[in-house]
């Protein structure tokens, strides 16, 4: 299993500032699969409207 690390930046509504978020992807034969995000976006009240996570998820495609 190969892990690829990517760094994304953008405005975080929860903290009202620009955040740097590190994401880890598993490299699969058909692309990348997001495995870990260091900002706990799963628990964030703004996770459905997060520009940083939108960038991270777009990297999977």
HUTA-V148241 format. One record per run of one state. SS is the DSSP state (2 for helix, 1 for strand, 0 for the rest). FROM is the first residue (numbers start at 1). TO is the last residue. If there is no record, write none. Layout:
ss = [SS	SS]
from = [FROM	FROM]
to = [TO	TO]
//
This chain:
ss = [0	1	0	1	0	1	0	2	0	2	0	2	0]
from = [1	2	13	17	29	31	38	41	44	47	50	51	61]
to = [1	12	16	28	30	37	40	43	46	49	50	60	61]
//
